Amino acid sequence: MKIILTNDDGIDAPGLHALYQILKDQAMTVVVAPQKPQSGVGHRVTVDSPIQLTKIAKNRYAVDGTPADCVRIALKHIAPDAEWLFAGINPGANLGSDVYNSGTVAGAREAAILGCRSAAVSQYIAKDHPLDWDLTRHHTARVVRALLDKDPGTGYFWNANLPHPLVSDIDPDIIFCNLDTNPHEYSYREQGDHLIYEGTIHTRPRDEGLDVAVCFGGKISVTRIAVGTY
């Protein structure tokens, strides 16, 4: 099996390395990731200027572009025979309406558009709790194993979010659920002629049984998302 790995945090990000460590012995992995961080760029693509592609090592490439660019190049130019694409592991949740602005999720969405099975994986970070990548890798491995056995279907992809904080001796339940459509609560504070965004995801509105409440409640949320709908 050949699997493409990408992210929106850049080729050297710890989350991408953790994902590689999970999959390197299970499949032929091809890493195609942004040369520099591209968090929050959504599904932006580059069509009006050249895109620099740098081969760092065997099956490892850096792209001077967006996550969606990386996936297009991976599936159209580098590894068109790949059976899966995983995007992540993103440090920070991509729940509910986050799926629109997330470069991580855009990577998985672009793969689904191109007919490749795909999943985005993100790690929620609770307030005042440090992220432990070893624990994240341990629990993400369970998610990856579960999703490799589940075809999302044509025009769909998986979006997984891990709860936080995590512990080593308890495996959170994996809950398949729907997206929460509640908007974020935020405002803008004036500072001279600038506006400063003010908001927090930790207290965002949520409905019971949907992805935000599932993840914030200590379980792993997995949502099947259609390419063309919310």
NUPAVO-469858 format. One record per residue (C-alpha): residue in three letters; y, x, z negated. Coordinates in steps of 0.001 Angstrom, whole numbers, plus 500000, padded with zeros to 6 digits. Example, Ala and Ser with C-alpha at 12.3 -4.5 7.8 and 13.67 -1.06 7.14 Angstrom:
# residues 2
SEVO | ALA | 495500 | 512300 | 492200
SEVO | SER | 498940 | 513670 | 492860
This chain:
# residues 230
SEVO | MET | 500000 | 500000 | 500000
SEVO | LYS | 503512 | 501196 | 500810
SEVO | ILE | 506384 | 500111 | 498556
SEVO | ILE | 510107 | 500728 | 499013
SEVO | LEU | 512233 | 501340 | 495913
SEVO | THR | 515996 | 500855 | 495816
SEVO | ASN | 518802 | 499984 | 493400
SEVO | ASP | 522556 | 499607 | 493126
SEVO | ASP | 523181 | 502348 | 490546
SEVO | GLY | 522532 | 505317 | 492784
SEVO | ILE | 519711 | 507662 | 493733
SEVO | ASP | 519791 | 509530 | 490396
SEVO | ALA | 519868 | 506476 | 488108
SEVO | PRO | 517346 | 506375 | 485224
SEVO | GLY | 516257 | 502838 | 486085
SEVO | LEU | 515184 | 503889 | 489565
SEVO | HIS | 513300 | 506839 | 488097
SEVO | ALA | 511540 | 504486 | 485650
SEVO | LEU | 510501 | 502207 | 488497
SEVO | TYR | 509177 | 505194 | 490429
SEVO | GLN | 507136 | 506321 | 487424
SEVO | ILE | 505534 | 502868 | 487259
SEVO | LEU | 504555 | 502709 | 490920
SEVO | LYS | 503991 | 506295 | 492058
SEVO | ASP | 500261 | 506238 | 491232
SEVO | GLN | 499661 | 502695 | 492515
SEVO | ALA | 501137 | 502940 | 495995
SEVO | MET | 502896 | 505155 | 498487
SEVO | THR | 506473 | 504867 | 497304
SEVO | VAL | 509484 | 505381 | 499547
SEVO | VAL | 512798 | 505672 | 497711
SEVO | VAL | 515857 | 504618 | 499719
SEVO | ALA | 518836 | 504233 | 497397
SEVO | PRO | 522633 | 504505 | 497465
SEVO | GLN | 524084 | 507985 | 497301
SEVO | LYS | 526515 | 506802 | 494611
SEVO | PRO | 526756 | 503747 | 492311
SEVO | GLN | 527275 | 500431 | 494102
SEVO | SER | 527044 | 498001 | 491186
SEVO | GLY | 528590 | 494599 | 491826
SEVO | VAL | 528963 | 494950 | 495599
SEVO | GLY | 526764 | 491919 | 496218
SEVO | HIS | 525310 | 491592 | 499716
SEVO | ARG | 527931 | 493641 | 501546
SEVO | VAL | 526640 | 495470 | 504621
SEVO | THR | 528103 | 498211 | 506815
SEVO | VAL | 528235 | 497409 | 510521
SEVO | ASP | 531515 | 498926 | 511748
SEVO | SER | 531121 | 502596 | 510774
SEVO | PRO | 528373 | 505258 | 510716
SEVO | ILE | 526119 | 505408 | 507660
SEVO | GLN | 525111 | 508831 | 506385
SEVO | LEU | 521383 | 509175 | 505627
SEVO | THR | 520249 | 512212 | 503637
SEVO | LYS | 516584 | 513129 | 503220
SEVO | ILE | 516364 | 514637 | 499739
SEVO | ALA | 512607 | 515154 | 499667
SEVO | LYS | 509483 | 513632 | 501162
SEVO | ASN | 509806 | 509821 | 501008
SEVO | ARG | 513131 | 510090 | 499163
SEVO | TYR | 516416 | 509228 | 500890
SEVO | ALA | 520037 | 508770 | 499839
SEVO | VAL | 522243 | 506385 | 501817
SEVO | ASP | 526032 | 506479 | 501786
SEVO | GLY | 526157 | 502711 | 501767
SEVO | THR | 525343 | 499547 | 499852
SEVO | PRO | 521981 | 498361 | 498508
SEVO | ALA | 521682 | 495945 | 501436
SEVO | ASP | 522365 | 498855 | 503807
SEVO | CYS | 519588 | 500819 | 502086
SEVO | VAL | 517100 | 498007 | 502585
SEVO | ARG | 518040 | 497494 | 506220
SEVO | ILE | 517631 | 501209 | 506921
SEVO | ALA | 514377 | 501357 | 504942
SEVO | LEU | 512739 | 498436 | 506728
SEVO | LYS | 514210 | 498973 | 510186
SEVO | HIS | 514147 | 502772 | 510396
SEVO | ILE | 512164 | 504557 | 507673
SEVO | ALA | 509259 | 502363 | 506534
SEVO | PRO | 508961 | 499182 | 508620
SEVO | ASP | 505320 | 498888 | 507552
SEVO | ALA | 506152 | 498539 | 503839
SEVO | GLU | 504431 | 495627 | 502111
SEVO | TRP | 506769 | 495330 | 499123
SEVO | LEU | 510250 | 496269 | 497983
SEVO | PHE | 511339 | 496572 | 494351
SEVO | ALA | 515007 | 496873 | 493387
SEVO | GLY | 516066 | 498184 | 489978
SEVO | ILE | 515654 | 498703 | 487164
SEVO | ASN | 519233 | 497560 | 486637
SEVO | PRO | 520851 | 498382 | 483249
SEVO | GLY | 522278 | 494950 | 482530
SEVO | ALA | 521062 | 491414 | 483180
SEVO | ASN | 521210 | 489648 | 486529
SEVO | LEU | 520774 | 486045 | 485457
SEVO | GLY | 522030 | 482737 | 486806
SEVO | SER | 525148 | 483137 | 488950
SEVO | ASP | 524910 | 486943 | 488581
SEVO | VAL | 522534 | 486889 | 491546
SEVO | TYR | 525518 | 486509 | 493877
SEVO | ASN | 527478 | 489617 | 492910
SEVO | SER | 524520 | 491848 | 492018
SEVO | GLY | 523732 | 494685 | 494408
SEVO | THR | 520281 | 494931 | 492830
SEVO | VAL | 519469 | 491324 | 493682
SEVO | ALA | 521006 | 491743 | 497138
SEVO | GLY | 518495 | 494490 | 497840
SEVO | ALA | 515599 | 492146 | 497137
SEVO | ARG | 517279 | 489317 | 499055
SEVO | GLU | 517799 | 491479 | 502142
SEVO | ALA | 514131 | 492466 | 502081
SEVO | ALA | 513149 | 488780 | 501938
SEVO | ILE | 515453 | 488072 | 504884
SEVO | LEU | 513609 | 490754 | 506829
SEVO | GLY | 510222 | 489269 | 505911
SEVO | CYS | 509157 | 491766 | 503242
SEVO | ARG | 507894 | 490646 | 499835
SEVO | SER | 510385 | 491756 | 497215
SEVO | ALA | 511565 | 491612 | 493614
SEVO | ALA | 514634 | 492633 | 491652
SEVO | VAL | 514170 | 493824 | 488060
SEVO | SER | 516952 | 494030 | 485487
SEVO | GLN | 517176 | 494903 | 481798
SEVO | TYR | 519491 | 492826 | 479638
SEVO | ILE | 521357 | 494972 | 477103
SEVO | ALA | 522127 | 493184 | 473828
SEVO | LYS | 525414 | 493842 | 472086
SEVO | ASP | 525356 | 496922 | 469815
SEVO | HIS | 521766 | 497832 | 470771
SEVO | PRO | 521073 | 501024 | 472750
SEVO | LEU | 518821 | 500895 | 475785
SEVO | ASP | 515489 | 502729 | 475503
SEVO | TRP | 514253 | 503536 | 479005
SEVO | ASP | 510749 | 504368 | 477787
SEVO | LEU | 510374 | 500865 | 476369
SEVO | THR | 511928 | 499322 | 479447
SEVO | ARG | 509464 | 501185 | 481655
SEVO | HIS | 506536 | 500087 | 479471
SEVO | HIS | 507435 | 496396 | 479700
SEVO | THR | 508529 | 496522 | 483352
SEVO | ALA | 505061 | 497809 | 484251
SEVO | ARG | 503624 | 494455 | 483116
SEVO | VAL | 506126 | 492586 | 485283
SEVO | VAL | 505343 | 494727 | 488322
SEVO | ARG | 501601 | 494197 | 487912
SEVO | ALA | 502091 | 490446 | 487613
SEVO | LEU | 504350 | 490194 | 490656
SEVO | LEU | 502212 | 492336 | 492949
SEVO | ASP | 499599 | 489585 | 492696
SEVO | LYS | 502094 | 486830 | 493517
SEVO | ASP | 503481 | 486337 | 497002
SEVO | PRO | 506873 | 484598 | 496654
SEVO | GLY | 506451 | 483090 | 500114
SEVO | THR | 508490 | 483403 | 503298
SEVO | GLY | 512206 | 483205 | 502597
SEVO | TYR | 511847 | 483765 | 498836
SEVO | PHE | 511980 | 486695 | 496438
SEVO | TRP | 511455 | 487295 | 492708
SEVO | ASN | 514220 | 488046 | 490196
SEVO | ALA | 513014 | 489359 | 486820
SEVO | ASN | 515052 | 490019 | 483676
SEVO | LEU | 513776 | 491751 | 480544
SEVO | PRO | 515038 | 490727 | 477080
SEVO | HIS | 516624 | 493127 | 474617
SEVO | PRO | 516059 | 494772 | 472227
SEVO | LEU | 512433 | 495593 | 473017
SEVO | VAL | 509700 | 496940 | 470763
SEVO | SER | 506596 | 498909 | 471672
SEVO | ASP | 503927 | 496822 | 469938
SEVO | ILE | 504865 | 493315 | 471133
SEVO | ASP | 504667 | 492276 | 474788
SEVO | PRO | 507172 | 489511 | 475540
SEVO | ASP | 505781 | 486511 | 477405
SEVO | ILE | 506512 | 486406 | 481127
SEVO | ILE | 508061 | 483011 | 481865
SEVO | PHE | 508489 | 481711 | 485412
SEVO | CYS | 511606 | 479549 | 485379
SEVO | ASN | 514610 | 478386 | 487379
SEVO | LEU | 518134 | 479796 | 487570
SEVO | ASP | 520778 | 478544 | 485167
SEVO | THR | 523739 | 477237 | 487177
SEVO | ASN | 526219 | 477250 | 484278
SEVO | PRO | 529310 | 479340 | 485132
SEVO | HIS | 530447 | 482252 | 483011
SEVO | GLU | 533244 | 481674 | 480514
SEVO | TYR | 536013 | 484192 | 481182
SEVO | SER | 539780 | 484529 | 481477
SEVO | TYR | 542435 | 486999 | 482581
SEVO | ARG | 544951 | 488630 | 480261
SEVO | GLU | 548316 | 489712 | 481635
SEVO | GLN | 549263 | 493366 | 481261
SEVO | GLY | 552517 | 493978 | 483075
SEVO | ASP | 551880 | 493053 | 486692
SEVO | HIS | 548114 | 493456 | 486265
SEVO | LEU | 545420 | 491012 | 485164
SEVO | ILE | 542645 | 492175 | 482833
SEVO | TYR | 539292 | 490401 | 482992
SEVO | GLU | 538050 | 489171 | 479612
SEVO | GLY | 534602 | 487727 | 479142
SEVO | THR | 531148 | 488459 | 477754
SEVO | ILE | 527681 | 487616 | 478975
SEVO | HIS | 526240 | 487557 | 475459
SEVO | THR | 527668 | 484121 | 474642
SEVO | ARG | 527473 | 482625 | 478129
SEVO | PRO | 526547 | 478929 | 478407
SEVO | ARG | 522862 | 478250 | 478964
SEVO | ASP | 520380 | 475402 | 479339
SEVO | GLU | 517022 | 475465 | 477579
SEVO | GLY | 514118 | 476562 | 479746
SEVO | LEU | 516238 | 478270 | 482409
SEVO | ASP | 516478 | 482005 | 483026
SEVO | VAL | 519447 | 482803 | 480754
SEVO | ALA | 517978 | 481035 | 477721
SEVO | VAL | 514516 | 482473 | 478390
SEVO | CYS | 515759 | 486066 | 478563
SEVO | PHE | 518240 | 485748 | 475712
SEVO | GLY | 515454 | 484119 | 473682
SEVO | GLY | 513323 | 487248 | 473818
SEVO | LYS | 511064 | 486545 | 476789
SEVO | ILE | 510886 | 487970 | 480305
SEVO | SER | 512357 | 485561 | 482823
SEVO | VAL | 511083 | 485531 | 486403
SEVO | THR | 512769 | 483302 | 488936
SEVO | ARG | 511697 | 482549 | 492497
SEVO | ILE | 514860 | 482494 | 494570
SEVO | ALA | 515282 | 481183 | 498090
SEVO | VAL | 517208 | 483333 | 500531
SEVO | GLY | 519461 | 480492 | 501658
SEVO | THR | 519977 | 478423 | 498516
SEVO | TYR | 521006 | 478837 | 494899
